[in-house]
Every structure is written in structure tokens, then in C-alpha cells.
Amino acid sequence: MGTIRAIQYLRAAAALAVVIFHAAEKTGHHFAIGAAGVDVFFVISGFIMWVISDRRPATPAKFMWERIRRIVPVYWFATAVMVAGALAGLFPNMVLTVDHVLASLFFIPTRSPSSGEIWPVLVQGWTLNFEMLFYGVFAVSLLLPRQWRLPAIAGLFVALAAIGLLVPVENALWLTYTRPIILEFVAGMILGEFWLRRRVPRPAIGSFLIACSLGGFALIGSLHLPFDERTTGPLGVLLVLGALSIEATGRVPMLNLPSLLGNASYSIYLWHSFAISVVAKAANMLGIHPAISMSLGIVAGTLLGIAAYLFLERPLLQRGRTPPPAVAVAGPAAE
């Protein structure tokens, strides 16, 4: 299956939104809405898994192996760097425990001893806990006839989200896997079925959906409104659906830089915070203006992610066999 360019470019935009969010946070600015890039990633993840499973059928074991092969090595490497930095005293506020490190490495949601939040050692790895849940459920669904897979996953995730709303529980595992954010994977799968059946909207409607989505994000960001997956999730769905409608025209051009950023989005997502932290601390010591510091952080975080993709992620993927098409890499968890 060839690259769906609109999806590639959305991945690039979502990754940059997260980078800007963290750069702003570290330099005293406000771009909280950038965190909604994760919602877009999750919708894309559901879309891609549904489409590639239709085009390239696989056994549950093979499916999970491919996911693990793409996600785990780079994530473990980044986590190891984080642990080494903490042991070296570079992160004085970080509290390390063996239990938390192991839970982080094996995608088990648990509360951080440093903050009490349900975060792994590498904070942005929290999204991978959701991705691994989705992959596990998706892998099991491959045992079902195709027509039952989407209803089965949707029914399970809707039930989990409903239980999470109705039954207040403080257990970290339960709190994670009953969040409504898991429904974004289901929405992406539904979009994937629309795409396979060639039932996406016409370009004019798609453009309107994109405008509505971006307008919603801009409104939340400019007014500093509170938000979570209940608001940003639907906006992410509209954005992906609109992009697919434009893609269906066959007129989306090949753009080298956005394509590279899309391919590198997983590495950018994992590694950008290291560079941003260094830039922010150096800028504070040197008295550099916060706006310049933020800009430098964005550039440094993005470049570090690209370098990690070119010299770590891509070589690891190429070892042993030719990597799958770029479209199969769809989110912060590099499908």
C-alpha cells in the first residue's frame, strides 16, 4: 500500500504541535492546545491499523511482533537515557524506583513516584500505554471474521469508557484503560472503513471539515478554554476525515520536508523534550528572551527527533528486512 500523503502530513503537524506545546511550557508561554496532537495521532493510528490489516492480512502473533519491533527498541533506548540522566543527577526532581522503571518499560500504567501522575519514566510515553492496549485488542480481533472485528473492538471500548464514567476508581491501570480517549482508535477504524469503501466526503465538504476542526482548535487555544479528549477527539476526527477527502482527489503533492517530518514523527515525539529542556536551561542561564528560547527549543527538539529517526529508528527498522511503506507508521507509537 502506497503512502497516504495527507496522513503523513497530519502526522508531521501533530508531532510539531506537541513539540511547540512542550517548548512553550518550558519557556513560560502558553500553547496547551498543542497537546491535542496526541488525539490526532490516536485517530490516525486506528485508521492505519484498520487499513493495513485489510490490505496485508496477518496473524495475531505477526501483527504484535511488527508493532513491538517498531515501538519498543527506540522507546527503551529513550527511557534508558532518561534513567541514566536521573542517576547522573541531571533530573534532581526525578525519583527512580525499580517498580516504576519496569512498569514503564513494559507499558503498565502506574503512578510516578516523582509526581503522583500516571506517567512512565519518559513522560510522553504515556500514550504508548494506550497504543499497546489498542494493539493487543486489535491482535485478538484478528481471530474473528472481518465483519465482526470493528463491532467487537468498538463494543469493548465503548463499554470500558462507559464504566470509567460511571464507576470512579483510583487504580492507575483502571483509570487509564477506561478513559474516553480510547474511542479515538475506534473512530479512526471507522474512517478506515469509509476509506476502503471509497465513501469519504467530497473535497468541498472535506475542506469545510478541516476548517471547522482547525477553527475549533484555534478557539480553544486562543481563549485558553479547558479541554480534554471529549472536545479535541471529535475535532481530530473531523481533521483526519477532511484530509482523507482531499487525498481521495489524488492531488495532494509530494512535499519532502513534511514527508520527512511525518516519517520521523515517532522519534520527534520521543526525543524532543530532551533538547527543549537543554535549550530552556541554557537560555535561562544566558538571559535569552523567552520568545527566542521557545523558538530555539522548537527547532532543537525537531532536529533531535529527525536525527534520532535517521541514525537510530530507521537503521533499527531496516535491520533484517526492508521496512514497510511509510503509511504504516501512523502515530506517536510508529505503527
C-alpha positions as a Markdown table, in Angstrom:
| # | Residue | x | y | z |
|---|---|---|---|---|
| 1 | Met | 0.0 | 0.0 | 0.0 |
| 2 | Gly | 1.4 | 3.3 | -1.0 |
| 3 | Thr | 1.9 | 6.3 | 1.2 |
| 4 | Ile | -1.2 | 8.3 | 2.0 |
| 5 | Arg | 0.4 | 11.7 | 1.9 |
| 6 | Ala | -2.4 | 13.6 | 3.7 |
| 7 | Ile | -1.9 | 11.2 | 6.7 |
| 8 | Gln | 1.9 | 11.7 | 6.5 |
| 9 | Tyr | 1.4 | 15.5 | 6.7 |
| 10 | Leu | -1.0 | 15.3 | 9.5 |
| 11 | Arg | 1.5 | 13.2 | 11.5 |
| 12 | Ala | 4.1 | 15.9 | 10.9 |
| 13 | Ala | 1.7 | 18.6 | 12.0 |
| 14 | Ala | 0.6 | 16.6 | 15.1 |
| 15 | Ala | 4.2 | 16.0 | 16.1 |
| 16 | Leu | 5.1 | 19.7 | 15.7 |
| 17 | Ala | 2.1 | 20.7 | 17.8 |
| 18 | Val | 3.3 | 18.5 | 20.6 |
| 19 | Val | 6.9 | 20.0 | 20.3 |
| 20 | Ile | 5.5 | 23.5 | 20.4 |
| 21 | Phe | 3.4 | 22.7 | 23.4 |
| 22 | His | 6.4 | 21.5 | 25.4 |
| 23 | Ala | 8.6 | 24.3 | 24.2 |
| 24 | Ala | 6.0 | 26.8 | 25.2 |
| 25 | Glu | 5.6 | 25.1 | 28.6 |
| 26 | Lys | 9.3 | 25.2 | 29.3 |
| 27 | Thr | 9.7 | 28.8 | 28.4 |
| 28 | Gly | 6.7 | 30.3 | 30.2 |
| 29 | His | 4.4 | 30.6 | 27.1 |
| 30 | His | 1.0 | 29.0 | 26.5 |
| 31 | Phe | 0.2 | 26.6 | 23.8 |
| 32 | Ala | -1.6 | 23.9 | 25.7 |
| 33 | Ile | -3.8 | 23.0 | 22.7 |
| 34 | Gly | -0.7 | 21.6 | 21.1 |
| 35 | Ala | -1.2 | 18.5 | 23.4 |
| 36 | Ala | -4.2 | 17.7 | 21.2 |
| 37 | Gly | -1.7 | 16.4 | 18.6 |
| 38 | Val | -2.0 | 13.2 | 20.6 |
| 39 | Asp | -5.7 | 12.9 | 19.7 |
| 40 | Val | -4.9 | 13.3 | 16.1 |
| 41 | Phe | -2.3 | 10.6 | 16.4 |
| 42 | Phe | -4.7 | 8.2 | 18.0 |
| 43 | Val | -7.3 | 8.7 | 15.3 |
| 44 | Ile | -4.7 | 8.1 | 12.6 |
| 45 | Ser | -3.5 | 5.0 | 14.5 |
| 46 | Gly | -6.9 | 3.4 | 14.4 |
| 47 | Phe | -7.3 | 4.4 | 10.7 |
| 48 | Ile | -3.9 | 2.9 | 9.7 |
| 49 | Met | -4.3 | -0.4 | 11.6 |
| 50 | Trp | -7.7 | -1.0 | 10.0 |
| 51 | Val | -6.5 | -0.2 | 6.5 |
| 52 | Ile | -3.2 | -2.2 | 6.6 |
| 53 | Ser | -4.9 | -5.2 | 8.2 |
| 54 | Asp | -7.3 | -5.2 | 5.3 |
| 55 | Arg | -4.6 | -4.8 | 2.7 |
| 56 | Arg | -1.9 | -7.0 | 4.4 |
| 57 | Pro | -3.6 | -9.7 | 6.5 |
| 58 | Ala | -1.6 | -11.0 | 9.4 |
| 59 | Thr | -1.8 | -13.5 | 12.2 |
| 60 | Pro | -2.2 | -12.0 | 15.7 |
| 61 | Ala | 1.3 | -13.0 | 16.6 |
| 62 | Lys | 2.8 | -11.5 | 13.5 |
| 63 | Phe | 0.8 | -8.3 | 14.0 |
| 64 | Met | 2.0 | -7.9 | 17.6 |
| 65 | Trp | 5.6 | -8.7 | 16.6 |
| 66 | Glu | 5.6 | -5.9 | 14.0 |
| 67 | Arg | 4.2 | -3.4 | 16.5 |
| 68 | Ile | 6.7 | -4.4 | 19.2 |
| 69 | Arg | 9.5 | -4.3 | 16.7 |
| 70 | Arg | 8.7 | -0.8 | 15.7 |
| 71 | Ile | 7.9 | 0.7 | 19.1 |
| 72 | Val | 9.9 | -1.0 | 21.8 |
| 73 | Pro | 13.6 | -0.6 | 20.8 |
| 74 | Val | 13.5 | 3.2 | 20.3 |
| 75 | Tyr | 11.3 | 3.7 | 23.4 |
| 76 | Trp | 13.5 | 1.6 | 25.6 |
| 77 | Phe | 16.6 | 3.5 | 24.4 |
| 78 | Ala | 15.0 | 6.8 | 25.2 |
| 79 | Thr | 13.9 | 5.5 | 28.6 |
| 80 | Ala | 17.4 | 4.3 | 29.3 |
| 81 | Val | 18.8 | 7.7 | 28.5 |
| 82 | Met | 16.2 | 9.2 | 30.9 |
| 83 | Val | 17.2 | 6.7 | 33.7 |
| 84 | Ala | 20.9 | 7.4 | 33.1 |
| 85 | Gly | 20.3 | 11.1 | 33.3 |
| 86 | Ala | 18.5 | 10.7 | 36.6 |
| 87 | Leu | 21.2 | 8.5 | 38.0 |
| 88 | Ala | 23.8 | 11.1 | 37.0 |
| 89 | Gly | 21.8 | 13.8 | 38.8 |
| 90 | Leu | 20.6 | 15.7 | 35.7 |
| 91 | Phe | 17.0 | 15.4 | 36.8 |
| 92 | Pro | 17.1 | 16.3 | 40.5 |
| 93 | Asn | 13.3 | 16.2 | 40.9 |
| 94 | Met | 13.0 | 12.6 | 39.4 |
| 95 | Val | 12.5 | 9.8 | 41.9 |
| 96 | Leu | 13.5 | 6.4 | 40.4 |
| 97 | Thr | 12.2 | 3.1 | 41.7 |
| 98 | Val | 12.7 | -0.4 | 40.1 |
| 99 | Asp | 9.0 | -0.9 | 40.0 |
| 100 | His | 8.3 | 2.3 | 38.1 |
| 101 | Val | 11.1 | 1.7 | 35.6 |
| 102 | Leu | 9.9 | -1.9 | 34.9 |
| 103 | Ala | 6.3 | -0.7 | 34.6 |
| 104 | Ser | 7.4 | 2.0 | 32.2 |
| 105 | Leu | 9.4 | -0.4 | 30.0 |
| 106 | Phe | 6.5 | -2.9 | 29.8 |
| 107 | Phe | 3.7 | -0.4 | 29.2 |
| 108 | Ile | 2.0 | -0.9 | 32.6 |
| 109 | Pro | 0.2 | 2.3 | 33.7 |
| 110 | Thr | 1.4 | 3.2 | 37.2 |
| 111 | Arg | 1.8 | 6.4 | 39.2 |
| 112 | Ser | 5.1 | 8.2 | 39.0 |
| 113 | Pro | 6.9 | 8.4 | 42.4 |
| 114 | Ser | 8.1 | 11.8 | 41.3 |
| 115 | Ser | 4.7 | 13.4 | 40.7 |
| 116 | Gly | 1.9 | 11.0 | 41.5 |
| 117 | Glu | 0.7 | 11.3 | 38.0 |
| 118 | Ile | 0.1 | 8.2 | 35.8 |
| 119 | Trp | 3.3 | 8.7 | 33.9 |
| 120 | Pro | 6.2 | 6.4 | 32.8 |
| 121 | Val | 9.8 | 7.4 | 33.4 |
| 122 | Leu | 9.8 | 9.1 | 29.9 |
| 123 | Val | 6.6 | 11.1 | 30.4 |
| 124 | Gln | 5.5 | 11.3 | 26.8 |
| 125 | Gly | 5.4 | 7.5 | 26.8 |
| 126 | Trp | 2.0 | 7.6 | 28.5 |
| 127 | Thr | 0.5 | 7.5 | 25.0 |
| 128 | Leu | 2.2 | 4.2 | 24.3 |
| 129 | Asn | 0.2 | 2.6 | 27.2 |
| 130 | Phe | -2.9 | 3.3 | 25.2 |
| 131 | Glu | -1.4 | 2.2 | 21.9 |
| 132 | Met | -0.3 | -1.1 | 23.4 |
| 133 | Leu | -3.8 | -1.7 | 24.7 |
| 134 | Phe | -5.2 | -1.0 | 21.3 |
| 135 | Tyr | -2.7 | -3.2 | 19.6 |
| 136 | Gly | -3.4 | -6.1 | 21.9 |
| 137 | Val | -7.1 | -5.9 | 21.4 |
| 138 | Phe | -6.7 | -5.5 | 17.7 |
| 139 | Ala | -4.4 | -8.5 | 17.5 |
| 140 | Val | -7.0 | -10.7 | 19.3 |
| 141 | Ser | -9.7 | -9.3 | 17.0 |
| 142 | Leu | -7.8 | -10.8 | 14.0 |
| 143 | Leu | -9.1 | -14.2 | 15.1 |
| 144 | Leu | -12.6 | -13.0 | 14.3 |
| 145 | Pro | -14.2 | -12.8 | 10.9 |
| 146 | Arg | -13.6 | -9.4 | 9.3 |
| 147 | Gln | -17.2 | -8.2 | 9.7 |
| 148 | Trp | -17.1 | -8.8 | 13.4 |
| 149 | Arg | -13.8 | -7.1 | 14.2 |
| 150 | Leu | -14.9 | -3.4 | 14.2 |
| 151 | Pro | -18.1 | -4.1 | 16.2 |
| 152 | Ala | -16.2 | -6.2 | 18.7 |
| 153 | Ile | -13.5 | -3.6 | 19.4 |
| 154 | Ala | -16.0 | -0.7 | 19.4 |
| 155 | Gly | -18.3 | -2.6 | 21.8 |
| 156 | Leu | -15.4 | -3.3 | 24.2 |
| 157 | Phe | -14.0 | 0.2 | 24.1 |
| 158 | Val | -17.4 | 1.8 | 24.5 |
| 159 | Ala | -18.1 | -0.4 | 27.5 |
| 160 | Leu | -14.8 | 0.4 | 29.1 |
| 161 | Ala | -15.3 | 4.2 | 28.6 |
| 162 | Ala | -18.9 | 3.9 | 30.0 |
| 163 | Ile | -17.6 | 2.0 | 33.0 |
| 164 | Gly | -15.0 | 4.7 | 33.5 |
| 165 | Leu | -17.6 | 7.4 | 33.6 |
| 166 | Leu | -19.9 | 5.5 | 35.9 |
| 167 | Val | -17.6 | 3.8 | 38.3 |
| 168 | Pro | -15.0 | 6.1 | 40.0 |
| 169 | Val | -11.8 | 4.1 | 40.7 |
| 170 | Glu | -8.4 | 5.4 | 41.6 |
| 171 | Asn | -6.4 | 2.3 | 40.3 |
| 172 | Ala | -3.9 | 3.6 | 37.7 |
| 173 | Leu | -4.5 | 0.7 | 35.4 |
| 174 | Trp | -8.2 | 1.0 | 35.5 |
| 175 | Leu | -8.2 | 4.8 | 35.2 |
| 176 | Thr | -6.0 | 4.6 | 32.1 |
| 177 | Tyr | -7.9 | 1.9 | 30.2 |
| 178 | Thr | -11.4 | 3.4 | 30.9 |
| 179 | Arg | -10.6 | 6.9 | 29.6 |
| 180 | Pro | -12.8 | 8.0 | 26.7 |
| 181 | Ile | -9.6 | 8.7 | 24.7 |
| 182 | Ile | -9.6 | 5.0 | 23.6 |
| 183 | Leu | -12.7 | 5.8 | 21.5 |
| 184 | Glu | -10.4 | 7.8 | 19.2 |
| 185 | Phe | -8.9 | 4.5 | 17.9 |
| 186 | Val | -12.4 | 3.3 | 17.1 |
| 187 | Ala | -13.2 | 6.5 | 15.3 |
| 188 | Gly | -10.0 | 6.0 | 13.2 |
| 189 | Met | -11.0 | 2.5 | 12.4 |
| 190 | Ile | -14.4 | 3.7 | 11.2 |
| 191 | Leu | -12.7 | 6.3 | 9.0 |
| 192 | Gly | -10.6 | 3.5 | 7.6 |
| 193 | Glu | -13.6 | 1.5 | 6.6 |
| 194 | Phe | -15.0 | 4.6 | 4.9 |
| 195 | Trp | -11.7 | 5.0 | 3.1 |
| 196 | Leu | -11.7 | 1.4 | 1.9 |
| 197 | Arg | -15.2 | 1.7 | 0.6 |
| 198 | Arg | -14.4 | 5.0 | -1.0 |
| 199 | Arg | -17.1 | 6.8 | 0.9 |
| 200 | Val | -15.2 | 9.8 | 2.1 |
| 201 | Pro | -16.8 | 13.2 | 1.6 |
| 202 | Arg | -16.3 | 15.4 | -1.5 |
| 203 | Pro | -13.3 | 17.8 | -1.4 |
| 204 | Ala | -15.5 | 20.8 | -0.7 |
| 205 | Ile | -17.1 | 19.1 | 2.3 |
| 206 | Gly | -13.7 | 17.9 | 3.4 |
| 207 | Ser | -12.2 | 21.4 | 3.2 |
| 208 | Phe | -15.1 | 22.6 | 5.4 |
| 209 | Leu | -14.4 | 19.8 | 7.9 |
| 210 | Ile | -10.8 | 20.8 | 8.1 |
| 211 | Ala | -11.7 | 24.5 | 8.6 |
| 212 | Cys | -14.2 | 23.5 | 11.4 |
| 213 | Ser | -11.5 | 21.4 | 13.1 |
| 214 | Leu | -8.8 | 24.0 | 12.9 |
| 215 | Gly | -11.2 | 26.7 | 14.0 |
| 216 | Gly | -12.2 | 24.6 | 17.0 |
| 217 | Phe | -8.6 | 24.0 | 18.0 |
| 218 | Ala | -7.8 | 27.7 | 17.5 |
| 219 | Leu | -10.8 | 28.8 | 19.6 |
| 220 | Ile | -9.8 | 26.5 | 22.5 |
| 221 | Gly | -6.2 | 27.7 | 22.3 |
| 222 | Ser | -6.9 | 31.5 | 21.9 |
| 223 | Leu | -9.5 | 31.6 | 24.7 |
| 224 | His | -7.5 | 29.3 | 26.9 |
| 225 | Leu | -10.5 | 27.1 | 27.3 |
| 226 | Pro | -10.3 | 23.8 | 29.3 |
| 227 | Phe | -10.2 | 20.8 | 27.0 |
| 228 | Asp | -9.8 | 17.0 | 27.0 |
| 229 | Glu | -10.5 | 14.1 | 24.6 |
| 230 | Arg | -14.2 | 14.8 | 24.8 |
| 231 | Thr | -13.7 | 18.0 | 22.8 |
| 232 | Thr | -10.4 | 17.5 | 21.0 |
| 233 | Gly | -11.2 | 13.9 | 20.0 |
| 234 | Pro | -14.1 | 14.9 | 17.7 |
| 235 | Leu | -12.0 | 17.8 | 16.3 |
| 236 | Gly | -9.3 | 15.3 | 15.5 |
| 237 | Val | -11.7 | 13.0 | 13.7 |
| 238 | Leu | -13.0 | 15.9 | 11.6 |
| 239 | Leu | -9.4 | 16.8 | 10.7 |
| 240 | Val | -8.5 | 13.3 | 9.6 |
| 241 | Leu | -11.7 | 12.8 | 7.6 |
| 242 | Gly | -11.2 | 16.2 | 5.9 |
| 243 | Ala | -7.7 | 15.3 | 5.0 |
| 244 | Leu | -8.8 | 11.9 | 3.6 |
| 245 | Ser | -11.3 | 13.6 | 1.4 |
| 246 | Ile | -8.6 | 15.8 | -0.1 |
| 247 | Glu | -6.3 | 12.8 | -0.5 |
| 248 | Ala | -9.1 | 11.0 | -2.5 |
| 249 | Thr | -8.7 | 13.5 | -5.2 |
| 250 | Gly | -5.2 | 12.3 | -6.0 |
| 251 | Arg | -4.0 | 15.9 | -6.0 |
| 252 | Val | -2.0 | 16.0 | -2.7 |
| 253 | Pro | 1.5 | 16.9 | -3.8 |
| 254 | Met | 4.7 | 15.2 | -2.6 |
| 255 | Leu | 6.4 | 17.6 | -0.2 |
| 256 | Asn | 9.8 | 16.5 | 1.0 |
| 257 | Leu | 10.1 | 18.3 | 4.4 |
| 258 | Pro | 6.6 | 17.4 | 5.6 |
| 259 | Ser | 7.1 | 13.8 | 4.4 |
| 260 | Leu | 10.4 | 13.6 | 6.4 |
| 261 | Leu | 8.7 | 15.1 | 9.5 |
| 262 | Gly | 5.9 | 12.6 | 9.1 |
| 263 | Asn | 8.3 | 9.6 | 8.9 |
| 264 | Ala | 10.2 | 11.0 | 11.8 |
| 265 | Ser | 7.2 | 11.8 | 13.9 |
| 266 | Tyr | 7.7 | 8.9 | 16.4 |
| 267 | Ser | 11.3 | 9.9 | 17.1 |
| 268 | Ile | 10.4 | 13.5 | 17.3 |
| 269 | Tyr | 7.7 | 12.7 | 19.8 |
| 270 | Leu | 10.0 | 10.6 | 22.0 |
| 271 | Trp | 13.1 | 12.7 | 21.9 |
| 272 | His | 12.1 | 16.4 | 21.5 |
| 273 | Ser | 11.8 | 17.1 | 25.2 |
| 274 | Phe | 15.5 | 16.3 | 25.9 |
| 275 | Ala | 16.6 | 19.1 | 23.5 |
| 276 | Ile | 13.9 | 21.5 | 24.7 |
| 277 | Ser | 15.0 | 21.1 | 28.3 |
| 278 | Val | 18.6 | 21.7 | 27.5 |
| 279 | Val | 17.8 | 24.8 | 25.4 |
| 280 | Ala | 15.4 | 26.2 | 28.1 |
| 281 | Lys | 18.0 | 25.8 | 30.9 |
| 282 | Ala | 20.8 | 27.3 | 28.8 |
| 283 | Ala | 18.6 | 30.2 | 27.7 |
| 284 | Asn | 17.7 | 30.9 | 31.3 |
| 285 | Met | 21.3 | 30.9 | 32.4 |
| 286 | Leu | 22.3 | 33.2 | 29.5 |
| 287 | Gly | 19.4 | 35.6 | 29.9 |
| 288 | Ile | 18.0 | 34.9 | 26.4 |
| 289 | His | 14.5 | 36.3 | 25.7 |
| 290 | Pro | 11.8 | 33.7 | 26.4 |
| 291 | Ala | 10.4 | 34.0 | 22.8 |
| 292 | Ile | 13.8 | 33.3 | 21.3 |
| 293 | Ser | 14.3 | 30.5 | 23.8 |
| 294 | Met | 10.9 | 28.9 | 22.7 |
| 295 | Ser | 11.8 | 29.2 | 19.1 |
| 296 | Leu | 15.2 | 27.6 | 19.6 |
| 297 | Gly | 13.6 | 24.9 | 21.7 |
| 298 | Ile | 11.2 | 24.1 | 18.8 |
| 299 | Val | 14.0 | 23.9 | 16.3 |
| 300 | Ala | 16.3 | 21.9 | 18.6 |
| 301 | Gly | 13.6 | 19.4 | 19.6 |
| 302 | Thr | 12.6 | 18.8 | 16.0 |
| 303 | Leu | 16.1 | 18.4 | 14.8 |
| 304 | Leu | 17.0 | 16.0 | 17.5 |
| 305 | Gly | 13.9 | 13.9 | 16.6 |
| 306 | Ile | 14.9 | 13.9 | 12.9 |
| 307 | Ala | 18.5 | 12.8 | 13.8 |
| 308 | Ala | 17.1 | 10.1 | 16.1 |
| 309 | Tyr | 15.0 | 8.9 | 13.2 |
| 310 | Leu | 17.8 | 8.9 | 10.7 |
| 311 | Phe | 20.5 | 7.4 | 12.9 |
| 312 | Leu | 18.6 | 5.2 | 15.3 |
| 313 | Glu | 15.0 | 4.4 | 14.4 |
| 314 | Arg | 15.4 | 3.9 | 10.7 |
| 315 | Pro | 18.5 | 1.7 | 10.9 |
| 316 | Leu | 16.8 | -0.5 | 13.5 |
| 317 | Leu | 13.8 | -0.9 | 11.2 |
| 318 | Gln | 15.9 | -1.7 | 8.2 |
| 319 | Arg | 17.9 | -4.4 | 10.1 |
| 320 | Gly | 16.8 | -7.8 | 8.9 |
| 321 | Arg | 14.3 | -6.7 | 6.2 |
| 322 | Thr | 13.0 | -3.8 | 4.1 |
| 323 | Pro | 10.7 | -1.5 | 6.2 |
| 324 | Pro | 7.0 | -1.4 | 5.3 |
| 325 | Pro | 5.6 | 1.6 | 3.4 |
| 326 | Ala | 5.7 | 4.9 | 5.3 |
| 327 | Val | 2.0 | 4.9 | 5.6 |
| 328 | Ala | 2.3 | 2.1 | 8.1 |
| 329 | Val | 3.9 | 4.4 | 10.5 |
| 330 | Ala | 1.0 | 6.4 | 11.8 |
| 331 | Gly | 1.3 | 7.8 | 15.3 |
| 332 | Pro | 3.4 | 8.5 | 18.3 |
| 333 | Ala | 3.8 | 4.8 | 18.5 |
| 334 | Ala | 5.1 | 4.4 | 15.0 |
| 335 | Glu | 2.6 | 1.9 | 13.5 |
